Amino acid sequence: MNATIETPGPAATSDDRLLRDQSAAKALLMGEILEENLFPYPTISERDREVLGMIIDSVERFLSGKEADFAHMDREARQPPEFIQSLRELGLFGLIIPEEFGGLALSNAAYARVLAQTSAHDSSVSLTIGAHSSIGMKGLLLFGSDEQKARYLPRLATGEMIAAFCLTESGAGSDAAAIRTRAGRNADGSWTLNGEKIWITNGAIADFYTVFARTDGPEGKITAFLVEAGWPGVSHGPHEDKMGIRASSTAAVAFNDVRVPPENVLGEVGKGFKVAMGILNNGRTGLGGGAVGGMKALIRLVVAQAQGRQQFGRPIAEFGLVREKIAQMTVDCFAAESAVWMVAHYIDSGCEDYSTEAAITKVFASDVLQRATYEALQVAGGNGFMRGVPYEQYVRDARIMPIFEGANEILRLFIALSALKDVGDSLKELQSALRSVFNDPIKGFGVLSGYAGTRISRATGLGADSIRTPLAPGLRPLGAIYQAYARAAARVAEATLRRHGKAISDQQYVLKRIADLMIDLFVGLCVMSRANALIATDPASAADVQKIAEVFTHQARRRMVRNIRGAAQNEDRAIDGLAQSVLDRGAYGWDVL
Ligand SMILES: Cc1cc2nc3c(=O)[nH]c(=O)nc-3n(C[C@H](O)[C@H](O)[C@H](O)COP(=O)(O)OP(=O)(O)OC[C@H]3O[C@@H](n4cnc5c(N)ncnc54)[C@H](O)[C@@H]3O)c2cc1C
């Protein structure tokens, strides 16, 4: 099948509009809505549309009707080799590999769309493909030399080689920089690799590993290597017996005196941590696409369940508390979808500063997917709790999402700290700009056009006070809400920095509130942008899209109010003290009897 998909021309970005290479999410914490990067909502390129049409059709034909097979693979905790062979024949291992190496050269946006399609059928399928493309061989695509690409990409494109990403170790999970796998340089320039990685997706079926090892030396601490599974000293453990995504391979991978030739260093020696973070940031939209696909499948299931199940003489779909769940799942799905494809577009357009937005989509999409699986099972009632119907598997499969590829707690800290760093830098610039205004008014006022201008207009109430993009009439009052709360968030950010200074990195309760403010603002603006485009182009769905934008924005506003008020008034001390006392006791200490 791989050979039969004729791809029309080179990949194009989905939109020719020039984006500012500046982070829209981080700008929000400075009170600025970077409209160039948010409006209008990006459209899909002709090429993506054509290629996607072919892939989605063939994927759909292959995966649909296989519910019993997926349930069986889940129970058996494995994908049979002939099933993986079919994934190869569908071309699913070459989705993002350039055509010159035999791949389909999909953009990030189109790739996320394919993962949404596979996730609507089975999460383990998405994991097998996603771990290969999003993280396993993504480093080779992003940081590999021409020679390395020519050597490996053709075999990775056909799936002759399956890839895996080997970072985590027993002592190094969230703290990935603490890895102990070591690579020592030999006299002939080769390296000797020793150590063990755990919980590696595709670990037991991969032929190609991107491995991170400590290489203490003048160049730095960690280096990335391309390692073949067939080399002497490479071995893997058995498939892990997991709660969810059971059919996808997860295994420990061990390296025992493995000789790695010098030409298999990926990127620069000592720059491996940057390589690892670059891969994870770039791969996050694939995960978001998967979450969206899962939510769409759940919405279909829940609608059928709510209409088919009668209680009190009526279909349960008539009860407000069931309808509320269906509406919430729809709003969540639309919001996640809007943000994931906005960020995919940033990556496809060559923006470099998208790591904060990528983290936001991962946190948001994985959080709302949890809610969707929980609520879908609730609508199915006792039936949902039984094996043999898909709800319980959805709950199990989705549970990994907030844990891997950056635990959501860590990503929230990253979102807030990366934006606060920019605020801090800008405050310093503002200080020196204000000094220049007095020393050299012409030069000084020139500098004031950016952050300082926004800040002064915020402080004085003068200047830009509404989104300049023409919004549909129904969306205008919602736009004003984002404008107001971006300014409020900026005030909180400044006050926070003044209060805590460098110690801010330890203020996790404060950082979580800031991250959640940024998530609501960024995702909300993606919803607004998409709603604005849909209302203009699709009158039939305009009324529903308006409702989605209203529900999301008003819910987000209430959360933002709470997070902004929480900056001044909160129970952080009590919570922290209570946690300490339970930690000291070692257990809950207040039995009634
Ligand atoms: C099914 C599965 C597949 C995986 N696939 C891969 C793979 O292909 N390649 C790979 O390299 N790894 C993989 N992993 C590993 C995964 O990325 C890690 O599990 C993840 O990074 C979290 O690390 P940990 O499990 O050690 O949790 P820990 O780091 O021990 O964290 C435990 C909890 O503490 C919280 N926490 C930790 N530090 C802080 C902090 N500073 N502040 C606040 N909270 C904190 C975390 O958020 C989390 O809630 C996989 C894991 C699983 C379960």
Ligand as a Chemical Component Dictionary entry (heavy atoms), coordinates in Angstrom:
data_LIG
# 
_chem_comp.id                   LIG 
_chem_comp.type                 NON-POLYMER 
_chem_comp.pdbx_formal_charge   0 
_chem_comp.three_letter_code    LIG 
# 
loop_
_chem_comp_atom.comp_id 
_chem_comp_atom.atom_id 
_chem_comp_atom.alt_atom_id 
_chem_comp_atom.type_symbol 
_chem_comp_atom.charge 
_chem_comp_atom.model_Cartn_x 
_chem_comp_atom.model_Cartn_y 
_chem_comp_atom.model_Cartn_z 
_chem_comp_atom.pdbx_ordinal 
LIG C1  C1  C 0 3.199  3.166  28.996 1  
LIG C2  C2  C 0 4.413  4.039  29.065 2  
LIG C3  C3  C 0 5.132  4.309  27.920 3  
LIG C4  C4  C 0 6.290  5.095  27.980 4  
LIG N1  N1  N 0 7.042  5.286  26.842 5  
LIG C5  C5  C 0 8.265  5.881  26.957 6  
LIG C6  C6  C 0 9.158  5.926  25.834 7  
LIG O1  O1  O 0 8.827  5.483  24.734 8  
LIG N2  N2  N 0 10.382 6.467  26.022 9  
LIG C7  C7  C 0 10.789 6.981  27.216 10 
LIG O2  O2  O 0 11.914 7.443  27.312 11 
LIG N3  N3  N 0 9.952  6.971  28.296 12 
LIG C8  C8  C 0 8.714  6.425  28.196 13 
LIG N4  N4  N 0 7.883  6.365  29.287 14 
LIG C9  C9  C 0 8.289  6.993  30.539 15 
LIG C10 C10 C 0 7.491  8.257  30.829 16 
LIG O3  O3  O 0 7.893  9.278  29.963 17 
LIG C11 C11 C 0 7.675  8.586  32.320 18 
LIG O4  O4  O 0 6.856  7.677  33.014 19 
LIG C12 C12 C 0 7.321  10.016 32.661 20 
LIG O5  O5  O 0 8.299  10.880 32.147 21 
LIG C13 C13 C 0 7.193  10.274 34.152 22 
LIG O6  O6  O 0 8.288  9.770  34.846 23 
LIG P1  P1  P 0 8.052  8.764  36.073 24 
LIG O7  O7  O 0 7.049  7.766  35.645 25 
LIG O8  O8  O 0 9.363  8.292  36.543 26 
LIG O9  O9  O 0 7.352  9.653  37.173 27 
LIG P2  P2  P 0 8.084  10.548 38.275 28 
LIG O10 O10 O 0 9.048  11.459 37.630 29 
LIG O11 O11 O 0 8.550  9.696  39.391 30 
LIG O12 O12 O 0 6.851  11.431 38.771 31 
LIG C14 C14 C 0 5.848  10.916 39.646 32 
LIG C15 C15 C 0 4.864  12.053 39.962 33 
LIG O13 O13 O 0 5.562  13.116 40.604 34 
LIG C16 C16 C 0 5.369  14.314 39.887 35 
LIG N5  N5  N 0 6.608  15.087 39.918 36 
LIG C17 C17 C 0 7.871  14.669 39.658 37 
LIG N6  N6  N 0 8.731  15.674 39.775 38 
LIG C18 C18 C 0 8.012  16.776 40.106 39 
LIG C19 C19 C 0 8.327  18.144 40.325 40 
LIG N7  N7  N 0 9.563  18.614 40.201 41 
LIG N8  N8  N 0 7.322  18.991 40.624 42 
LIG C20 C20 C 0 6.054  18.554 40.708 43 
LIG N9  N9  N 0 5.688  17.282 40.481 44 
LIG C21 C21 C 0 6.651  16.398 40.188 45 
LIG C22 C22 C 0 5.036  13.881 38.460 46 
LIG O14 O14 O 0 4.328  14.860 37.774 47 
LIG C23 C23 C 0 4.228  12.626 38.705 48 
LIG O15 O15 O 0 2.892  12.952 38.971 49 
LIG C24 C24 C 0 6.705  5.621  29.229 50 
LIG C25 C25 C 0 5.956  5.371  30.378 51 
LIG C26 C26 C 0 4.838  4.572  30.321 52 
LIG C27 C27 C 0 4.085  4.281  31.586 53 
# 
loop_
_chem_comp_bond.comp_id 
_chem_comp_bond.atom_id_1 
_chem_comp_bond.atom_id_2 
_chem_comp_bond.value_order 
_chem_comp_bond.pdbx_ordinal 
LIG C1  C2  SING 1  
LIG C2  C3  SING 2  
LIG C2  C26 DOUB 3  
LIG C3  C4  DOUB 4  
LIG C4  N1  SING 5  
LIG C4  C24 SING 6  
LIG N1  C5  DOUB 7  
LIG C5  C6  SING 8  
LIG C5  C8  SING 9  
LIG C6  O1  DOUB 10 
LIG C6  N2  SING 11 
LIG N2  C7  SING 12 
LIG C7  O2  DOUB 13 
LIG C7  N3  SING 14 
LIG N3  C8  DOUB 15 
LIG C8  N4  SING 16 
LIG N4  C9  SING 17 
LIG N4  C24 SING 18 
LIG C9  C10 SING 19 
LIG C10 O3  SING 20 
LIG C10 C11 SING 21 
LIG C11 O4  SING 22 
LIG C11 C12 SING 23 
LIG C12 O5  SING 24 
LIG C12 C13 SING 25 
LIG C13 O6  SING 26 
LIG O6  P1  SING 27 
LIG P1  O7  DOUB 28 
LIG P1  O8  SING 29 
LIG P1  O9  SING 30 
LIG O9  P2  SING 31 
LIG P2  O10 DOUB 32 
LIG P2  O11 SING 33 
LIG P2  O12 SING 34 
LIG O12 C14 SING 35 
LIG C14 C15 SING 36 
LIG C15 O13 SING 37 
LIG C15 C23 SING 38 
LIG O13 C16 SING 39 
LIG C16 N5  SING 40 
LIG C16 C22 SING 41 
LIG N5  C17 SING 42 
LIG N5  C21 SING 43 
LIG C17 N6  DOUB 44 
LIG N6  C18 SING 45 
LIG C18 C19 SING 46 
LIG C18 C21 DOUB 47 
LIG C19 N7  SING 48 
LIG C19 N8  DOUB 49 
LIG N8  C20 SING 50 
LIG C20 N9  DOUB 51 
LIG N9  C21 SING 52 
LIG C22 O14 SING 53 
LIG C22 C23 SING 54 
LIG C23 O15 SING 55 
LIG C24 C25 DOUB 56 
LIG C25 C26 SING 57 
LIG C26 C27 SING 58 
# 
